Amino acid sequence: MEPGLGPRAIALAYSKHVASGLSHLPSAMRETLSHVVIHHGDETAFAQNTAHFFVLYHKNITIRLQQHDLEETIFHESIHATLDDRWSRDPAWRFAQAADGAFITHYAKAHPNREDLAETALFSYVLLTTPERFSDSLVTKIRQLVPNRLAFFKRLFLDGQPLLRQIRKTEKC
């Protein structure tokens, strides 16, 4: 094998892609995230919410890079790893979910207790921080579908940085 093309170089290349995606997370989520594991294989990603880490597989990373959605996967799994444990059963989240009565994706609808927080967080974060990434019609649709969850994430991501800090304080006790 040629120098620089071995397993270490390959692992480093994948790590650089993942690190780039991690750099775009809200700082409180980066601080809460314990670590990321990159495994050899082509399984789907998964997160461990109480230990605050997630796992990606190299073939899935390759596919995500080709589809230009690796950052979305990293954000989604980071939500599971950093926010699920604290917020997925929280009464404010459950109220917002019930009040909206609709879901942002079919995946969220099929798995409301496990995937809705992560799916809705991704769309909400983009809409709240860089709405120009979405078409006007998509912004309108998101606001119509999940207004209460959007307000929840506005408090959490923008107004509620103290809410995110509360996660870290709770963990230190």
DRENPA-3360 file (N, C-alpha, C; in nm, 2 decimals, always signed):
BEGIN
1 = MEPGLGPR = +0.08/-0.12/+0.00/+0.00/+0.00/+0.00/+0.09/+0.12/+0.00 ~ +0.05/+0.22/-0.08/+0.13/+0.34/-0.08/+0.12/+0.42/+0.05 ~ +0.23/+0.49/+0.08/+0.22/+0.57/+0.20/+0.12/+0.68/+0.19 ~ +0.05/+0.70/+0.30/-0.06/+0.81/+0.29/-0.19/+0.76/+0.24 ~ -0.20/+0.63/+0.20/-0.33/+0.58/+0.15/-0.38/+0.47/+0.24 ~ -0.31/+0.45/+0.35/-0.35/+0.34/+0.44/-0.46/+0.37/+0.53 ~ -0.49/+0.28/+0.62/-0.61/+0.29/+0.71/-0.61/+0.42/+0.79 ~ -0.49/+0.47/+0.83/-0.48/+0.59/+0.91/-0.52/+0.71/+0.83;
9 = AIALAYSK = -0.47/+0.72/+0.70/-0.51/+0.83/+0.62/-0.65/+0.83/+0.58 ~ -0.71/+0.71/+0.56/-0.85/+0.70/+0.54/-0.93/+0.75/+0.66 ~ -0.89/+0.70/+0.77/-0.96/+0.74/+0.90/-0.95/+0.89/+0.92 ~ -0.84/+0.95/+0.89/-0.82/+1.09/+0.90/-0.91/+1.17/+0.81 ~ -0.92/+1.12/+0.69/-1.01/+1.19/+0.59/-1.16/+1.19/+0.64 ~ -1.20/+1.07/+0.68/-1.34/+1.07/+0.74/-1.36/+1.16/+0.86 ~ -1.25/+1.16/+0.94/-1.26/+1.24/+1.07/-1.27/+1.39/+1.03 ~ -1.20/+1.43/+0.93/-1.20/+1.57/+0.89/-1.34/+1.61/+0.84;
17 = HVASGLSH = -1.41/+1.52/+0.77/-1.54/+1.55/+0.72/-1.64/+1.56/+0.84 ~ -1.62/+1.47/+0.93/-1.71/+1.47/+1.05/-1.68/+1.60/+1.14 ~ -1.55/+1.63/+1.16/-1.52/+1.75/+1.24/-1.57/+1.87/+1.18 ~ -1.57/+1.88/+1.05/-1.63/+2.00/+0.98/-1.78/+2.01/+1.02 ~ -1.85/+1.90/+1.01/-1.99/+1.91/+1.05/-2.02/+1.94/+1.19 ~ -1.93/+1.89/+1.28/-1.94/+1.92/+1.42/-1.92/+2.06/+1.45 ~ -1.83/+2.13/+1.37/-1.80/+2.27/+1.40/-1.92/+2.36/+1.38 ~ -2.02/+2.31/+1.31/-2.14/+2.40/+1.28/-2.25/+2.38/+1.39;
25 = LPSAMRET = -2.23/+2.29/+1.48/-2.33/+2.27/+1.59/-2.33/+2.39/+1.68 ~ -2.45/+2.42/+1.75/-2.45/+2.52/+1.85/-2.35/+2.48/+1.96 ~ -2.28/+2.58/+2.02/-2.17/+2.55/+2.11/-2.21/+2.47/+2.23 ~ -2.33/+2.49/+2.28/-2.37/+2.41/+2.40/-2.39/+2.26/+2.36 ~ -2.43/+2.23/+2.24/-2.43/+2.09/+2.19/-2.29/+2.04/+2.18 ~ -2.20/+2.11/+2.12/-2.06/+2.07/+2.11/-2.00/+2.04/+2.25 ~ -2.03/+2.12/+2.34/-1.98/+2.10/+2.48/-2.04/+1.98/+2.55 ~ -2.16/+1.95/+2.51/-2.23/+1.84/+2.58/-2.19/+1.70/+2.51;
33 = LSHVVIHH = -2.16/+1.71/+2.38/-2.13/+1.59/+2.31/-1.99/+1.53/+2.36 ~ -2.00/+1.41/+2.40/-1.88/+1.34/+2.46/-1.78/+1.31/+2.35 ~ -1.82/+1.24/+2.25/-1.73/+1.19/+2.15/-1.82/+1.14/+2.03 ~ -1.75/+1.11/+1.92/-1.81/+1.05/+1.80/-1.72/+0.93/+1.76 ~ -1.79/+0.82/+1.73/-1.72/+0.70/+1.69/-1.74/+0.68/+1.54 ~ -1.63/+0.66/+1.47/-1.64/+0.62/+1.33/-1.59/+0.48/+1.31 ~ -1.69/+0.40/+1.27/-1.66/+0.25/+1.25/-1.65/+0.22/+1.11 ~ -1.58/+0.11/+1.08/-1.57/+0.05/+0.95/-1.71/-0.02/+0.93;
41 = GDETAFAQ = -1.77/+0.00/+0.81/-1.89/-0.08/+0.78/-2.00/+0.01/+0.72 ~ -2.12/-0.04/+0.69/-2.22/+0.04/+0.63/-2.35/+0.03/+0.70 ~ -2.34/+0.04/+0.83/-2.47/+0.04/+0.91/-2.51/+0.19/+0.91 ~ -2.63/+0.21/+0.97/-2.68/+0.35/+0.98/-2.63/+0.40/+1.11 ~ -2.63/+0.53/+1.12/-2.58/+0.60/+1.24/-2.67/+0.58/+1.35 ~ -2.62/+0.59/+1.47/-2.70/+0.58/+1.59/-2.63/+0.66/+1.70 ~ -2.72/+0.70/+1.80/-2.67/+0.78/+1.91/-2.70/+0.72/+2.04 ~ -2.62/+0.75/+2.14/-2.64/+0.71/+2.28/-2.66/+0.83/+2.36;
49 = NTAHFFVL = -2.79/+0.85/+2.40/-2.83/+0.98/+2.46/-2.78/+1.00/+2.60 ~ -2.76/+0.90/+2.69/-2.72/+0.93/+2.82/-2.57/+0.94/+2.83 ~ -2.49/+0.88/+2.74/-2.35/+0.90/+2.74/-2.30/+1.01/+2.64 ~ -2.40/+1.06/+2.57/-2.37/+1.18/+2.48/-2.27/+1.16/+2.37 ~ -2.29/+1.05/+2.30/-2.20/+1.02/+2.18/-2.29/+0.96/+2.07 ~ -2.23/+0.96/+1.95/-2.29/+0.89/+1.84/-2.19/+0.82/+1.76 ~ -2.24/+0.73/+1.67/-2.16/+0.64/+1.59/-2.20/+0.66/+1.45 ~ -2.10/+0.67/+1.36/-2.11/+0.68/+1.22/-2.03/+0.57/+1.16;
57 = YHKNITIR = -2.07/+0.52/+1.04/-2.00/+0.41/+0.97/-1.94/+0.47/+0.84 ~ -1.82/+0.42/+0.81/-1.75/+0.48/+0.70/-1.83/+0.48/+0.56 ~ -1.89/+0.37/+0.53/-1.97/+0.36/+0.40/-2.09/+0.46/+0.41 ~ -2.15/+0.47/+0.52/-2.26/+0.56/+0.53/-2.21/+0.71/+0.52 ~ -2.09/+0.74/+0.57/-2.04/+0.87/+0.56/-2.01/+0.90/+0.41 ~ -1.96/+0.80/+0.34/-1.93/+0.82/+0.19/-2.06/+0.85/+0.12 ~ -2.17/+0.77/+0.15/-2.30/+0.80/+0.09/-2.35/+0.94/+0.12 ~ -2.34/+0.97/+0.25/-2.39/+1.11/+0.29/-2.31/+1.22/+0.22;
65 = LQQHDLEE = -2.18/+1.20/+0.20/-2.10/+1.30/+0.13/-2.15/+1.31/-0.01 ~ -2.17/+1.20/-0.08/-2.22/+1.20/-0.22/-2.36/+1.26/-0.23 ~ -2.44/+1.25/-0.13/-2.58/+1.31/-0.13/-2.58/+1.45/-0.07 ~ -2.46/+1.49/-0.02/-2.45/+1.63/+0.04/-2.54/+1.65/+0.16 ~ -2.55/+1.54/+0.24/-2.63/+1.56/+0.37/-2.55/+1.50/+0.49 ~ -2.42/+1.50/+0.49/-2.35/+1.45/+0.61/-2.37/+1.55/+0.73 ~ -2.37/+1.68/+0.70/-2.39/+1.77/+0.81/-2.53/+1.75/+0.88 ~ -2.63/+1.72/+0.79/-2.77/+1.70/+0.85/-2.77/+1.58/+0.94;
73 = TIFHESIH = -2.70/+1.47/+0.89/-2.69/+1.35/+0.97/-2.62/+1.38/+1.11 ~ -2.51/+1.45/+1.10/-2.43/+1.49/+1.22/-2.52/+1.57/+1.32 ~ -2.59/+1.66/+1.26/-2.68/+1.74/+1.35/-2.79/+1.66/+1.41 ~ -2.85/+1.57/+1.33/-2.96/+1.48/+1.38/-2.91/+1.39/+1.49 ~ -2.80/+1.33/+1.47/-2.74/+1.24/+1.57/-2.69/+1.31/+1.69 ~ -2.64/+1.44/+1.67/-2.60/+1.52/+1.78/-2.72/+1.56/+1.87 ~ -2.84/+1.58/+1.81/-2.96/+1.61/+1.89/-2.99/+1.49/+1.97 ~ -2.99/+1.37/+1.92/-3.01/+1.25/+2.00/-2.91/+1.24/+2.11;
81 = ATLDDRWS = -2.78/+1.26/+2.08/-2.68/+1.25/+2.18/-2.68/+1.35/+2.29 ~ -2.72/+1.47/+2.26/-2.71/+1.58/+2.35/-2.84/+1.64/+2.41 ~ -2.95/+1.62/+2.34/-3.08/+1.68/+2.38/-3.19/+1.58/+2.42 ~ -3.19/+1.46/+2.35/-3.30/+1.36/+2.38/-3.32/+1.33/+2.52 ~ -3.21/+1.30/+2.59/-3.22/+1.26/+2.73/-3.29/+1.37/+2.82 ~ -3.26/+1.49/+2.79/-3.32/+1.60/+2.87/-3.46/+1.65/+2.82 ~ -3.48/+1.65/+2.69/-3.60/+1.72/+2.64/-3.71/+1.63/+2.57 ~ -3.67/+1.51/+2.53/-3.77/+1.43/+2.46/-3.90/+1.39/+2.54;
89 = RDPAWRFA = -3.89/+1.39/+2.67/-4.00/+1.36/+2.75/-4.05/+1.48/+2.84 ~ -3.98/+1.59/+2.81/-4.02/+1.71/+2.88/-4.16/+1.76/+2.85 ~ -4.24/+1.80/+2.95/-4.37/+1.85/+2.93/-4.39/+1.96/+2.83 ~ -4.29/+2.05/+2.82/-4.30/+2.16/+2.72/-4.29/+2.10/+2.58 ~ -4.20/+2.01/+2.56/-4.19/+1.95/+2.43/-4.31/+1.87/+2.39 ~ -4.36/+1.79/+2.49/-4.48/+1.71/+2.46/-4.60/+1.80/+2.43 ~ -4.61/+1.91/+2.50/-4.72/+2.00/+2.48/-4.71/+2.06/+2.34 ~ -4.60/+2.10/+2.30/-4.58/+2.16/+2.16/-4.61/+2.05/+2.06;
97 = QAADGAFI = -4.56/+1.93/+2.08/-4.59/+1.82/+1.99/-4.74/+1.80/+1.97 ~ -4.81/+1.79/+2.08/-4.95/+1.77/+2.08/-5.03/+1.88/+2.02 ~ -4.99/+2.01/+2.05/-5.05/+2.13/+2.00/-5.04/+2.14/+1.85 ~ -4.93/+2.10/+1.79/-4.91/+2.11/+1.65/-4.99/+2.00/+1.57 ~ -4.99/+1.88/+1.62/-5.07/+1.78/+1.56/-5.02/+1.73/+1.42 ~ -4.91/+1.78/+1.37/-4.85/+1.75/+1.25/-4.70/+1.72/+1.27 ~ -4.64/+1.66/+1.17/-4.50/+1.63/+1.18/-4.42/+1.68/+1.06 ~ -4.30/+1.72/+1.08/-4.22/+1.78/+0.98/-4.17/+1.68/+0.87;
105 = THYAKAHP = -4.16/+1.55/+0.91/-4.12/+1.44/+0.81/-4.20/+1.32/+0.84 ~ -4.21/+1.23/+0.74/-4.27/+1.10/+0.76/-4.20/+1.02/+0.87 ~ -4.07/+1.03/+0.88/-3.99/+0.96/+0.97/-4.03/+1.00/+1.12 ~ -4.04/+1.13/+1.14/-4.08/+1.18/+1.27/-4.22/+1.13/+1.30 ~ -4.31/+1.13/+1.21/-4.45/+1.08/+1.23/-4.45/+0.93/+1.27 ~ -4.37/+0.86/+1.20/-4.36/+0.71/+1.23/-4.30/+0.68/+1.36 ~ -4.21/+0.77/+1.41/-4.14/+0.75/+1.54/-4.15/+0.87/+1.62 ~ -4.26/+0.92/+1.66/-4.28/+1.05/+1.73/-4.20/+1.05/+1.87;
113 = NREDLAET = -4.19/+0.94/+1.94/-4.12/+0.95/+2.07/-3.97/+0.94/+2.06 ~ -3.92/+0.90/+1.94/-3.78/+0.88/+1.93/-3.71/+0.98/+1.83 ~ -3.79/+1.01/+1.72/-3.72/+1.08/+1.61/-3.78/+1.22/+1.59 ~ -3.89/+1.26/+1.64/-3.95/+1.39/+1.62/-3.86/+1.50/+1.67 ~ -3.81/+1.49/+1.78/-3.72/+1.60/+1.84/-3.61/+1.62/+1.74 ~ -3.54/+1.52/+1.70/-3.42/+1.54/+1.61/-3.46/+1.59/+1.47 ~ -3.57/+1.53/+1.42/-3.61/+1.57/+1.28/-3.65/+1.72/+1.29 ~ -3.73/+1.76/+1.38/-3.79/+1.89/+1.39/-3.68/+1.99/+1.43;
121 = ALFSYVLL = -3.58/+1.95/+1.51/-3.47/+2.04/+1.55/-3.39/+2.08/+1.43 ~ -3.37/+1.99/+1.34/-3.29/+2.02/+1.22/-3.35/+2.13/+1.14 ~ -3.48/+2.11/+1.10/-3.55/+2.21/+1.02/-3.56/+2.34/+1.10 ~ -3.59/+2.33/+1.23/-3.61/+2.45/+1.31/-3.48/+2.53/+1.32 ~ -3.37/+2.47/+1.35/-3.24/+2.53/+1.36/-3.20/+2.61/+1.23 ~ -3.22/+2.55/+1.12/-3.19/+2.61/+0.99/-3.28/+2.73/+0.98 ~ -3.41/+2.71/+1.00/-3.51/+2.82/+0.98/-3.48/+2.94/+1.08 ~ -3.44/+2.91/+1.20/-3.41/+3.01/+1.30/-3.27/+3.08/+1.27;
129 = TTPERFSD = -3.18/+3.02/+1.22/-3.04/+3.07/+1.20/-3.01/+3.12/+1.06 ~ -3.05/+3.04/+0.96/-3.02/+3.07/+0.82/-3.14/+3.04/+0.74 ~ -3.24/+3.11/+0.75/-3.37/+3.08/+0.68/-3.35/+3.10/+0.53 ~ -3.25/+3.17/+0.48/-3.23/+3.19/+0.34/-3.19/+3.05/+0.27 ~ -3.15/+2.95/+0.35/-3.12/+2.82/+0.30/-3.25/+2.75/+0.25 ~ -3.37/+2.79/+0.29/-3.49/+2.74/+0.26/-3.57/+2.83/+0.16 ~ -3.65/+2.77/+0.08/-3.74/+2.85/-0.01/-3.84/+2.92/+0.08 ~ -3.90/+3.02/+0.03/-4.01/+3.09/+0.10/-4.12/+3.00/+0.13;
137 = SLVTKIRQ = -4.15/+2.91/+0.03/-4.27/+2.82/+0.05/-4.24/+2.72/+0.16 ~ -4.11/+2.67/+0.17/-4.08/+2.58/+0.27/-4.08/+2.65/+0.41 ~ -4.03/+2.77/+0.42/-4.04/+2.84/+0.55/-4.19/+2.85/+0.59 ~ -4.27/+2.89/+0.50/-4.42/+2.90/+0.53/-4.47/+2.77/+0.58 ~ -4.44/+2.66/+0.51/-4.49/+2.53/+0.54/-4.44/+2.48/+0.68 ~ -4.31/+2.51/+0.71/-4.26/+2.47/+0.84/-4.34/+2.55/+0.95 ~ -4.35/+2.68/+0.93/-4.42/+2.76/+1.03/-4.57/+2.72/+1.05 ~ -4.63/+2.67/+0.94/-4.77/+2.62/+0.95/-4.78/+2.48/+1.02;
145 = LVPNRLAF = -4.69/+2.39/+0.98/-4.69/+2.26/+1.04/-4.65/+2.25/+1.18 ~ -4.55/+2.32/+1.23/-4.50/+2.30/+1.36/-4.47/+2.43/+1.44 ~ -4.57/+2.52/+1.44/-4.54/+2.65/+1.51/-4.50/+2.63/+1.66 ~ -4.57/+2.54/+1.73/-4.53/+2.53/+1.87/-4.40/+2.47/+1.89 ~ -4.36/+2.37/+1.81/-4.23/+2.31/+1.82/-4.12/+2.41/+1.77 ~ -4.15/+2.49/+1.68/-4.06/+2.60/+1.63/-4.04/+2.70/+1.75 ~ -4.14/+2.73/+1.82/-4.13/+2.82/+1.93/-4.05/+2.76/+2.04 ~ -4.07/+2.63/+2.06/-3.99/+2.55/+2.16/-3.84/+2.56/+2.13;
153 = FKRLFLDG = -3.80/+2.53/+2.00/-3.66/+2.54/+1.96/-3.61/+2.68/+1.96 ~ -3.69/+2.78/+1.93/-3.65/+2.92/+1.94/-3.60/+2.95/+2.08 ~ -3.68/+2.90/+2.18/-3.64/+2.92/+2.32/-3.52/+2.84/+2.35 ~ -3.51/+2.73/+2.30/-3.39/+2.64/+2.33/-3.26/+2.69/+2.26 ~ -3.27/+2.72/+2.13/-3.15/+2.75/+2.06/-3.11/+2.90/+2.06 ~ -3.21/+2.99/+2.06/-3.18/+3.13/+2.06/-3.20/+3.20/+2.19 ~ -3.33/+3.20/+2.23/-3.36/+3.27/+2.36/-3.31/+3.19/+2.48 ~ -3.30/+3.06/+2.46/-3.28/+2.97/+2.57/-3.15/+2.91/+2.59;
161 = QPLLRQIR = -3.04/+2.98/+2.55/-2.91/+2.93/+2.58/-2.90/+2.88/+2.72 ~ -2.97/+2.95/+2.82/-2.96/+2.90/+2.96/-3.02/+2.76/+2.97 ~ -3.12/+2.73/+2.88/-3.18/+2.60/+2.88/-3.08/+2.49/+2.84 ~ -3.00/+2.53/+2.74/-2.89/+2.43/+2.70/-2.78/+2.42/+2.81 ~ -2.75/+2.53/+2.87/-2.65/+2.53/+2.98/-2.70/+2.45/+3.10 ~ -2.84/+2.44/+3.12/-2.90/+2.37/+3.22/-2.86/+2.22/+3.21 ~ -2.85/+2.17/+3.09/-2.81/+2.03/+3.06/-2.67/+2.00/+3.13 ~ -2.58/+2.09/+3.11/-2.44/+2.07/+3.16/-2.44/+2.08/+3.31;
169 = KTEKC = -2.52/+2.17/+3.37/-2.52/+2.19/+3.51/-2.58/+2.06/+3.58 ~ -2.69/+2.01/+3.52/-2.75/+1.89/+3.57/-2.66/+1.77/+3.57 ~ -2.58/+1.76/+3.46/-2.49/+1.65/+3.45/-2.37/+1.65/+3.55 ~ -2.34/+1.77/+3.59/-2.22/+1.79/+3.68/-2.26/+1.75/+3.83 ~ -2.39/+1.75/+3.86/-2.44/+1.72/+3.99/-2.42/+1.57/+4.03;
% end
